[in-house]
Amino acid sequence: MGLMKVFSGSEVLALGLKEQLEAIPIQVEKKDNIQSGRLAGFGTLDLAVELFIQETDFNKANPIIEAFRMSL
């Protein structure tokens, strides 16, 4: 199986969700397009941080992701 994107948004929100997922424990990969854009010399949108998890972990992670989304 592969990675699936579970969140795209601001860095602050992404870090909050990442922390909650890692507590259960689920390995989370973070892709930070903001930092990548700065290093390359161009800007990006504010909502450019993405979180990915393994597809096999989705059933375990889904309740946390949904609760997080409902709290926004």
PyMOL Python script that loads the backbone (N, CA, C, O; Angstrom):
from pymol import cmd

cmd.read_pdbstr("""\
ATOM      1  N   MET A   1       0.847  -1.185   0.000  1.00  0.00           N
ATOM      2  CA  MET A   1       0.000   0.000   0.000  1.00  0.00           C
ATOM      3  C   MET A   1       0.884   1.236   0.000  1.00  0.00           C
ATOM      4  O   MET A   1       2.102   1.147   0.153  1.00  0.00           O
ATOM      5  N   GLY A   2       0.248   2.396  -0.175  1.00  0.00           N
ATOM      6  CA  GLY A   2       1.006   3.626  -0.257  1.00  0.00           C
ATOM      7  C   GLY A   2       0.530   4.661   0.737  1.00  0.00           C
ATOM      8  O   GLY A   2      -0.243   4.383   1.654  1.00  0.00           O
ATOM      9  N   LEU A   3       1.020   5.854   0.520  1.00  0.00           N
ATOM     10  CA  LEU A   3       0.641   6.973   1.373  1.00  0.00           C
ATOM     11  C   LEU A   3      -0.638   7.618   0.862  1.00  0.00           C
ATOM     12  O   LEU A   3      -0.904   7.632  -0.340  1.00  0.00           O
ATOM     13  N   MET A   4      -1.429   8.151   1.791  1.00  0.00           N
ATOM     14  CA  MET A   4      -2.617   8.905   1.405  1.00  0.00           C
ATOM     15  C   MET A   4      -2.634  10.218   2.174  1.00  0.00           C
ATOM     16  O   MET A   4      -2.277  10.275   3.350  1.00  0.00           O
ATOM     17  N   LYS A   5      -3.057  11.270   1.481  1.00  0.00           N
ATOM     18  CA  LYS A   5      -3.108  12.592   2.103  1.00  0.00           C
ATOM     19  C   LYS A   5      -4.341  12.665   2.992  1.00  0.00           C
ATOM     20  O   LYS A   5      -5.450  12.345   2.564  1.00  0.00           O
ATOM     21  N   VAL A   6      -4.130  13.098   4.254  1.00  0.00           N
ATOM     22  CA  VAL A   6      -5.246  13.213   5.187  1.00  0.00           C
ATOM     23  C   VAL A   6      -5.505  14.650   5.611  1.00  0.00           C
ATOM     24  O   VAL A   6      -6.525  14.933   6.239  1.00  0.00           O
ATOM     25  N   PHE A   7      -4.589  15.571   5.275  1.00  0.00           N
ATOM     26  CA  PHE A   7      -4.778  16.962   5.662  1.00  0.00           C
ATOM     27  C   PHE A   7      -3.967  17.860   4.756  1.00  0.00           C
ATOM     28  O   PHE A   7      -2.867  17.513   4.325  1.00  0.00           O
ATOM     29  N   SER A   8      -4.533  19.023   4.475  1.00  0.00           N
ATOM     30  CA  SER A   8      -3.836  20.080   3.765  1.00  0.00           C
ATOM     31  C   SER A   8      -4.299  21.386   4.377  1.00  0.00           C
ATOM     32  O   SER A   8      -5.496  21.673   4.400  1.00  0.00           O
ATOM     33  N   GLY A   9      -3.367  22.177   4.871  1.00  0.00           N
ATOM     34  CA  GLY A   9      -3.758  23.427   5.509  1.00  0.00           C
ATOM     35  C   GLY A   9      -2.558  24.159   6.066  1.00  0.00           C
ATOM     36  O   GLY A   9      -1.434  23.993   5.592  1.00  0.00           O
ATOM     37  N   SER A  10      -2.812  24.976   7.084  1.00  0.00           N
ATOM     38  CA  SER A  10      -1.751  25.774   7.681  1.00  0.00           C
ATOM     39  C   SER A  10      -0.819  24.893   8.507  1.00  0.00           C
ATOM     40  O   SER A  10      -1.188  23.797   8.931  1.00  0.00           O
ATOM     41  N   GLU A  11       0.377  25.386   8.722  1.00  0.00           N
ATOM     42  CA  GLU A  11       1.375  24.616   9.464  1.00  0.00           C
ATOM     43  C   GLU A  11       0.947  24.398  10.910  1.00  0.00           C
ATOM     44  O   GLU A  11       1.185  23.324  11.464  1.00  0.00           O
ATOM     45  N   VAL A  12       0.325  25.387  11.525  1.00  0.00           N
ATOM     46  CA  VAL A  12      -0.096  25.270  12.921  1.00  0.00           C
ATOM     47  C   VAL A  12      -1.126  24.152  13.081  1.00  0.00           C
ATOM     48  O   VAL A  12      -1.013  23.324  13.985  1.00  0.00           O
ATOM     49  N   LEU A  13      -2.123  24.131  12.205  1.00  0.00           N
ATOM     50  CA  LEU A  13      -3.135  23.081  12.271  1.00  0.00           C
ATOM     51  C   LEU A  13      -2.539  21.717  11.944  1.00  0.00           C
ATOM     52  O   LEU A  13      -2.874  20.721  12.585  1.00  0.00           O
ATOM     53  N   ALA A  14      -1.670  21.669  10.963  1.00  0.00           N
ATOM     54  CA  ALA A  14      -1.041  20.408  10.576  1.00  0.00           C
ATOM     55  C   ALA A  14      -0.248  19.815  11.735  1.00  0.00           C
ATOM     56  O   ALA A  14      -0.294  18.607  11.969  1.00  0.00           O
ATOM     57  N   LEU A  15       0.471  20.654  12.452  1.00  0.00           N
ATOM     58  CA  LEU A  15       1.261  20.154  13.579  1.00  0.00           C
ATOM     59  C   LEU A  15       0.360  19.627  14.691  1.00  0.00           C
ATOM     60  O   LEU A  15       0.697  18.646  15.354  1.00  0.00           O
ATOM     61  N   GLY A  16      -0.794  20.281  14.899  1.00  0.00           N
ATOM     62  CA  GLY A  16      -1.736  19.807  15.906  1.00  0.00           C
ATOM     63  C   GLY A  16      -2.277  18.429  15.573  1.00  0.00           C
ATOM     64  O   GLY A  16      -2.325  17.557  16.441  1.00  0.00           O
ATOM     65  N   LEU A  17      -2.683  18.222  14.333  1.00  0.00           N
ATOM     66  CA  LEU A  17      -3.200  16.925  13.917  1.00  0.00           C
ATOM     67  C   LEU A  17      -2.104  15.872  13.921  1.00  0.00           C
ATOM     68  O   LEU A  17      -2.337  14.733  14.325  1.00  0.00           O
ATOM     69  N   LYS A  18      -0.921  16.240  13.478  1.00  0.00           N
ATOM     70  CA  LYS A  18       0.215  15.308  13.451  1.00  0.00           C
ATOM     71  C   LYS A  18       0.510  14.794  14.857  1.00  0.00           C
ATOM     72  O   LYS A  18       0.763  13.604  15.048  1.00  0.00           O
ATOM     73  N   GLU A  19       0.478  15.680  15.825  1.00  0.00           N
ATOM     74  CA  GLU A  19       0.735  15.298  17.211  1.00  0.00           C
ATOM     75  C   GLU A  19      -0.318  14.304  17.714  1.00  0.00           C
ATOM     76  O   GLU A  19       0.016  13.329  18.387  1.00  0.00           O
ATOM     77  N   GLN A  20      -1.580  14.553  17.388  1.00  0.00           N
ATOM     78  CA  GLN A  20      -2.655  13.657  17.819  1.00  0.00           C
ATOM     79  C   GLN A  20      -2.516  12.280  17.182  1.00  0.00           C
ATOM     80  O   GLN A  20      -2.717  11.266  17.850  1.00  0.00           O
ATOM     81  N   LEU A  21      -2.178  12.235  15.909  1.00  0.00           N
ATOM     82  CA  LEU A  21      -2.028  10.953  15.227  1.00  0.00           C
ATOM     83  C   LEU A  21      -0.825  10.173  15.742  1.00  0.00           C
ATOM     84  O   LEU A  21      -0.889   8.952  15.885  1.00  0.00           O
ATOM     85  N   GLU A  22       0.261  10.866  16.018  1.00  0.00           N
ATOM     86  CA  GLU A  22       1.455  10.187  16.512  1.00  0.00           C
ATOM     87  C   GLU A  22       1.257   9.646  17.923  1.00  0.00           C
ATOM     88  O   GLU A  22       1.994   8.756  18.347  1.00  0.00           O
ATOM     89  N   ALA A  23       0.275  10.167  18.660  1.00  0.00           N
ATOM     90  CA  ALA A  23       0.008   9.706  20.018  1.00  0.00           C
ATOM     91  C   ALA A  23      -0.642   8.324  20.033  1.00  0.00           C
ATOM     92  O   ALA A  23      -0.589   7.644  21.057  1.00  0.00           O
ATOM     93  N   ILE A  24      -1.268   7.876  18.903  1.00  0.00           N
ATOM     94  CA  ILE A  24      -1.988   6.591  18.947  1.00  0.00           C
ATOM     95  C   ILE A  24      -1.179   5.327  18.685  1.00  0.00           C
ATOM     96  O   ILE A  24      -1.777   4.322  19.069  1.00  0.00           O
ATOM     97  N   PRO A  25      -0.131   5.121  18.206  1.00  0.00           N
ATOM     98  CA  PRO A  25       0.807   5.839  17.353  1.00  0.00           C
ATOM     99  C   PRO A  25       0.628   5.487  15.871  1.00  0.00           C
ATOM    100  O   PRO A  25       0.525   4.321  15.490  1.00  0.00           O
ATOM    101  N   ILE A  26       0.598   6.519  15.075  1.00  0.00           N
ATOM    102  CA  ILE A  26       0.572   6.393  13.619  1.00  0.00           C
ATOM    103  C   ILE A  26       1.694   7.260  13.075  1.00  0.00           C
ATOM    104  O   ILE A  26       1.850   8.415  13.471  1.00  0.00           O
ATOM    105  N   GLN A  27       2.466   6.700  12.173  1.00  0.00           N
ATOM    106  CA  GLN A  27       3.553   7.464  11.558  1.00  0.00           C
ATOM    107  C   GLN A  27       2.965   8.434  10.543  1.00  0.00           C
ATOM    108  O   GLN A  27       2.181   8.048   9.676  1.00  0.00           O
ATOM    109  N   VAL A  28       3.355   9.699  10.665  1.00  0.00           N
ATOM    110  CA  VAL A  28       2.836  10.759   9.803  1.00  0.00           C
ATOM    111  C   VAL A  28       3.988  11.389   9.044  1.00  0.00           C
ATOM    112  O   VAL A  28       5.019  11.727   9.625  1.00  0.00           O
ATOM    113  N   GLU A  29       3.806  11.545   7.743  1.00  0.00           N
ATOM    114  CA  GLU A  29       4.784  12.246   6.905  1.00  0.00           C
ATOM    115  C   GLU A  29       4.251  13.648   6.624  1.00  0.00           C
ATOM    116  O   GLU A  29       3.091  13.810   6.243  1.00  0.00           O
ATOM    117  N   LYS A  30       5.092  14.655   6.810  1.00  0.00           N
ATOM    118  CA  LYS A  30       4.690  16.038   6.579  1.00  0.00           C
ATOM    119  C   LYS A  30       5.427  16.574   5.353  1.00  0.00           C
ATOM    120  O   LYS A  30       6.646  16.445   5.240  1.00  0.00           O
ATOM    121  N   LYS A  31       4.676  17.171   4.447  1.00  0.00           N
ATOM    122  CA  LYS A  31       5.261  17.813   3.266  1.00  0.00           C
ATOM    123  C   LYS A  31       5.002  19.306   3.411  1.00  0.00           C
ATOM    124  O   LYS A  31       3.853  19.748   3.423  1.00  0.00           O
ATOM    125  N   ASP A  32       6.064  20.069   3.520  1.00  0.00           N
ATOM    126  CA  ASP A  32       5.956  21.506   3.773  1.00  0.00           C
ATOM    127  C   ASP A  32       6.305  22.281   2.506  1.00  0.00           C
ATOM    128  O   ASP A  32       7.473  22.573   2.248  1.00  0.00           O
ATOM    129  N   ASN A  33       5.283  22.609   1.719  1.00  0.00           N
ATOM    130  CA  ASN A  33       5.505  23.345   0.473  1.00  0.00           C
ATOM    131  C   ASN A  33       5.901  24.796   0.719  1.00  0.00           C
ATOM    132  O   ASN A  33       6.500  25.427  -0.153  1.00  0.00           O
ATOM    133  N   ILE A  34       5.577  25.332   1.888  1.00  0.00           N
ATOM    134  CA  ILE A  34       5.961  26.708   2.218  1.00  0.00           C
ATOM    135  C   ILE A  34       7.479  26.796   2.306  1.00  0.00           C
ATOM    136  O   ILE A  34       8.100  27.647   1.670  1.00  0.00           O
ATOM    137  N   GLN A  35       8.070  25.906   3.103  1.00  0.00           N
ATOM    138  CA  GLN A  35       9.523  25.909   3.264  1.00  0.00           C
ATOM    139  C   GLN A  35      10.214  25.567   1.950  1.00  0.00           C
ATOM    140  O   GLN A  35      11.244  26.157   1.625  1.00  0.00           O
ATOM    141  N   SER A  36       9.674  24.639   1.204  1.00  0.00           N
ATOM    142  CA  SER A  36      10.271  24.275  -0.080  1.00  0.00           C
ATOM    143  C   SER A  36      10.264  25.458  -1.039  1.00  0.00           C
ATOM    144  O   SER A  36      11.230  25.683  -1.767  1.00  0.00           O
ATOM    145  N   GLY A  37       9.174  26.210  -1.036  1.00  0.00           N
ATOM    146  CA  GLY A  37       9.079  27.382  -1.896  1.00  0.00           C
ATOM    147  C   GLY A  37      10.081  28.451  -1.520  1.00  0.00           C
ATOM    148  O   GLY A  37      10.682  29.083  -2.388  1.00  0.00           O
ATOM    149  N   ARG A  38      10.260  28.653  -0.234  1.00  0.00           N
ATOM    150  CA  ARG A  38      11.244  29.648   0.215  1.00  0.00           C
ATOM    151  C   ARG A  38      12.643  29.266  -0.229  1.00  0.00           C
ATOM    152  O   ARG A  38      13.405  30.109  -0.702  1.00  0.00           O
ATOM    153  N   LEU A  39      12.975  28.004  -0.076  1.00  0.00           N
ATOM    154  CA  LEU A  39      14.313  27.557  -0.458  1.00  0.00           C
ATOM    155  C   LEU A  39      14.542  27.687  -1.955  1.00  0.00           C
ATOM    156  O   LEU A  39      15.660  27.948  -2.399  1.00  0.00           O
ATOM    157  N   ALA A  40      13.478  27.504  -2.732  1.00  0.00           N
ATOM    158  CA  ALA A  40      13.604  27.600  -4.184  1.00  0.00           C
ATOM    159  C   ALA A  40      13.545  29.044  -4.681  1.00  0.00           C
ATOM    160  O   ALA A  40      13.854  29.317  -5.841  1.00  0.00           O
ATOM    161  N   GLY A  41      13.149  29.968  -3.802  1.00  0.00           N
ATOM    162  CA  GLY A  41      13.128  31.375  -4.180  1.00  0.00           C
ATOM    163  C   GLY A  41      11.795  31.897  -4.655  1.00  0.00           C
ATOM    164  O   GLY A  41      11.744  32.970  -5.257  1.00  0.00           O
ATOM    165  N   PHE A  42      10.707  31.177  -4.408  1.00  0.00           N
ATOM    166  CA  PHE A  42       9.391  31.679  -4.775  1.00  0.00           C
ATOM    167  C   PHE A  42       8.418  31.416  -3.629  1.00  0.00           C
ATOM    168  O   PHE A  42       8.642  30.526  -2.808  1.00  0.00           O
ATOM    169  N   GLY A  43       7.361  32.178  -3.578  1.00  0.00           N
ATOM    170  CA  GLY A  43       6.381  32.052  -2.504  1.00  0.00           C
ATOM    171  C   GLY A  43       5.321  31.019  -2.815  1.00  0.00           C
ATOM    172  O   GLY A  43       5.165  30.584  -3.956  1.00  0.00           O
ATOM    173  N   THR A  44       4.592  30.631  -1.776  1.00  0.00           N
ATOM    174  CA  THR A  44       3.489  29.692  -1.923  1.00  0.00           C
ATOM    175  C   THR A  44       2.296  30.210  -1.132  1.00  0.00           C
ATOM    176  O   THR A  44       2.399  31.199  -0.407  1.00  0.00           O
ATOM    177  N   LEU A  45       1.173  29.536  -1.279  1.00  0.00           N
ATOM    178  CA  LEU A  45      -0.001  29.885  -0.499  1.00  0.00           C
ATOM    179  C   LEU A  45       0.201  29.491   0.953  1.00  0.00           C
ATOM    180  O   LEU A  45       1.037  28.643   1.265  1.00  0.00           O
ATOM    181  N   ASP A  46      -0.572  30.113   1.844  1.00  0.00           N
ATOM    182  CA  ASP A  46      -0.458  29.830   3.265  1.00  0.00           C
ATOM    183  C   ASP A  46      -0.887  28.404   3.588  1.00  0.00           C
ATOM    184  O   ASP A  46      -0.406  27.831   4.566  1.00  0.00           O
ATOM    185  N   LEU A  47      -1.778  27.818   2.794  1.00  0.00           N
ATOM    186  CA  LEU A  47      -2.295  26.482   3.069  1.00  0.00           C
ATOM    187  C   LEU A  47      -1.511  25.442   2.300  1.00  0.00           C
ATOM    188  O   LEU A  47      -2.060  24.743   1.448  1.00  0.00           O
ATOM    189  N   ALA A  48      -0.240  25.340   2.596  1.00  0.00           N
ATOM    190  CA  ALA A  48       0.613  24.498   1.776  1.00  0.00           C
ATOM    191  C   ALA A  48       1.336  23.410   2.558  1.00  0.00           C
ATOM    192  O   ALA A  48       2.372  22.918   2.109  1.00  0.00           O
ATOM    193  N   VAL A  49       0.812  23.025   3.722  1.00  0.00           N
ATOM    194  CA  VAL A  49       1.402  21.926   4.482  1.00  0.00           C
ATOM    195  C   VAL A  49       0.456  20.733   4.372  1.00  0.00           C
ATOM    196  O   VAL A  49      -0.744  20.853   4.619  1.00  0.00           O
ATOM    197  N   GLU A  50       1.005  19.597   4.004  1.00  0.00           N
ATOM    198  CA  GLU A  50       0.194  18.395   3.808  1.00  0.00           C
ATOM    199  C   GLU A  50       0.687  17.291   4.735  1.00  0.00           C
ATOM    200  O   GLU A  50       1.883  17.172   4.999  1.00  0.00           O
ATOM    201  N   LEU A  51      -0.261  16.479   5.231  1.00  0.00           N
ATOM    202  CA  LEU A  51       0.064  15.327   6.059  1.00  0.00           C
ATOM    203  C   LEU A  51      -0.363  14.061   5.337  1.00  0.00           C
ATOM    204  O   LEU A  51      -1.436  14.006   4.735  1.00  0.00           O
ATOM    205  N   PHE A  52       0.483  13.050   5.404  1.00  0.00           N
ATOM    206  CA  PHE A  52       0.231  11.773   4.770  1.00  0.00           C
ATOM    207  C   PHE A  52       0.394  10.652   5.794  1.00  0.00           C
ATOM    208  O   PHE A  52       1.245  10.725   6.681  1.00  0.00           O
ATOM    209  N   ILE A  53      -0.431   9.616   5.659  1.00  0.00           N
ATOM    210  CA  ILE A  53      -0.292   8.407   6.472  1.00  0.00           C
ATOM    211  C   ILE A  53      -0.346   7.200   5.540  1.00  0.00           C
ATOM    212  O   ILE A  53      -0.716   7.323   4.373  1.00  0.00           O
ATOM    213  N   GLN A  54       0.023   6.045   6.058  1.00  0.00           N
ATOM    214  CA  GLN A  54      -0.093   4.810   5.293  1.00  0.00           C
ATOM    215  C   GLN A  54      -1.569   4.470   5.129  1.00  0.00           C
ATOM    216  O   GLN A  54      -2.352   4.642   6.063  1.00  0.00           O
ATOM    217  N   GLU A  55      -1.951   3.995   3.969  1.00  0.00           N
ATOM    218  CA  GLU A  55      -3.347   3.613   3.722  1.00  0.00           C
ATOM    219  C   GLU A  55      -3.831   2.570   4.728  1.00  0.00           C
ATOM    220  O   GLU A  55      -5.003   2.570   5.106  1.00  0.00           O
ATOM    221  N   THR A  56      -2.947   1.693   5.155  1.00  0.00           N
ATOM    222  CA  THR A  56      -3.328   0.643   6.104  1.00  0.00           C
ATOM    223  C   THR A  56      -3.671   1.200   7.480  1.00  0.00           C
ATOM    224  O   THR A  56      -4.328   0.516   8.265  1.00  0.00           O
ATOM    225  N   ASP A  57      -3.248   2.417   7.794  1.00  0.00           N
ATOM    226  CA  ASP A  57      -3.537   3.047   9.091  1.00  0.00           C
ATOM    227  C   ASP A  57      -4.806   3.898   9.067  1.00  0.00           C
ATOM    228  O   ASP A  57      -5.189   4.464  10.091  1.00  0.00           O
ATOM    229  N   PHE A  58      -5.459   3.994   7.913  1.00  0.00           N
ATOM    230  CA  PHE A  58      -6.578   4.935   7.800  1.00  0.00           C
ATOM    231  C   PHE A  58      -7.727   4.614   8.760  1.00  0.00           C
ATOM    232  O   PHE A  58      -8.268   5.525   9.385  1.00  0.00           O
ATOM    233  N   ASN A  59      -8.109   3.346   8.890  1.00  0.00           N
ATOM    234  CA  ASN A  59      -9.221   3.001   9.783  1.00  0.00           C
ATOM    235  C   ASN A  59      -8.932   3.391  11.228  1.00  0.00           C
ATOM    236  O   ASN A  59      -9.834   3.803  11.957  1.00  0.00           O
ATOM    237  N   LYS A  60      -7.697   3.261  11.631  1.00  0.00           N
ATOM    238  CA  LYS A  60      -7.287   3.639  12.980  1.00  0.00           C
ATOM    239  C   LYS A  60      -7.250   5.165  13.145  1.00  0.00           C
ATOM    240  O   LYS A  60      -7.579   5.680  14.214  1.00  0.00           O
ATOM    241  N   ALA A  61      -6.857   5.876  12.105  1.00  0.00           N
ATOM    242  CA  ALA A  61      -6.686   7.324  12.168  1.00  0.00           C
ATOM    243  C   ALA A  61      -7.964   8.101  11.911  1.00  0.00           C
ATOM    244  O   ALA A  61      -8.094   9.237  12.367  1.00  0.00           O
ATOM    245  N   ASN A  62      -8.913   7.513  11.188  1.00  0.00           N
ATOM    246  CA  ASN A  62     -10.098   8.245  10.756  1.00  0.00           C
ATOM    247  C   ASN A  62     -10.878   8.913  11.892  1.00  0.00           C
ATOM    248  O   ASN A  62     -11.262  10.071  11.733  1.00  0.00           O
ATOM    249  N   PRO A  63     -11.136   8.252  13.033  1.00  0.00           N
ATOM    250  CA  PRO A  63     -11.872   8.941  14.107  1.00  0.00           C
ATOM    251  C   PRO A  63     -11.161  10.201  14.607  1.00  0.00           C
ATOM    252  O   PRO A  63     -11.809  11.198  14.927  1.00  0.00           O
ATOM    253  N   ILE A  64      -9.847  10.154  14.672  1.00  0.00           N
ATOM    254  CA  ILE A  64      -9.082  11.320  15.130  1.00  0.00           C
ATOM    255  C   ILE A  64      -9.138  12.432  14.094  1.00  0.00           C
ATOM    256  O   ILE A  64      -9.298  13.603  14.437  1.00  0.00           O
ATOM    257  N   ILE A  65      -9.007  12.061  12.824  1.00  0.00           N
ATOM    258  CA  ILE A  65      -9.066  13.058  11.747  1.00  0.00           C
ATOM    259  C   ILE A  65     -10.438  13.732  11.713  1.00  0.00           C
ATOM    260  O   ILE A  65     -10.524  14.953  11.581  1.00  0.00           O
ATOM    261  N   GLU A  66     -11.498  12.955  11.829  1.00  0.00           N
ATOM    262  CA  GLU A  66     -12.856  13.514  11.795  1.00  0.00           C
ATOM    263  C   GLU A  66     -13.115  14.415  12.998  1.00  0.00           C
ATOM    264  O   GLU A  66     -13.706  15.484  12.847  1.00  0.00           O
ATOM    265  N   ALA A  67     -12.685  14.005  14.179  1.00  0.00           N
ATOM    266  CA  ALA A  67     -12.856  14.840  15.375  1.00  0.00           C
ATOM    267  C   ALA A  67     -12.077  16.145  15.229  1.00  0.00           C
ATOM    268  O   ALA A  67     -12.538  17.203  15.657  1.00  0.00           O
ATOM    269  N   PHE A  68     -10.899  16.062  14.626  1.00  0.00           N
ATOM    270  CA  PHE A  68     -10.090  17.259  14.404  1.00  0.00           C
ATOM    271  C   PHE A  68     -10.798  18.206  13.445  1.00  0.00           C
ATOM    272  O   PHE A  68     -10.859  19.411  13.691  1.00  0.00           O
ATOM    273  N   ARG A  69     -11.330  17.671  12.364  1.00  0.00           N
ATOM    274  CA  ARG A  69     -12.031  18.501  11.381  1.00  0.00           C
ATOM    275  C   ARG A  69     -13.276  19.158  11.968  1.00  0.00           C
ATOM    276  O   ARG A  69     -13.585  20.307  11.650  1.00  0.00           O
ATOM    277  N   MET A  70     -13.990  18.429  12.822  1.00  0.00           N
ATOM    278  CA  MET A  70     -15.199  18.977  13.429  1.00  0.00           C
ATOM    279  C   MET A  70     -14.876  20.072  14.448  1.00  0.00           C
ATOM    280  O   MET A  70     -15.727  20.912  14.740  1.00  0.00           O
ATOM    281  N   SER A  71     -13.666  20.071  14.985  1.00  0.00           N
ATOM    282  CA  SER A  71     -13.270  21.074  15.975  1.00  0.00           C
ATOM    283  C   SER A  71     -12.803  22.380  15.322  1.00  0.00           C
ATOM    284  O   SER A  71     -12.595  23.372  16.020  1.00  0.00           O
ATOM    285  N   LEU A  72     -12.638  22.393  14.018  1.00  0.00           N
ATOM    286  CA  LEU A  72     -12.152  23.607  13.341  1.00  0.00           C
ATOM    287  C   LEU A  72     -13.229  24.667  13.217  1.00  0.00           C
ATOM    288  O   LEU A  72     -12.977  25.743  12.673  1.00  0.00           O
TER     289      LEU A  72
END
""", "prot")
cmd.dss("prot")
cmd.show_as("cartoon", "prot")
cmd.util.cbc("prot")
cmd.orient("prot")
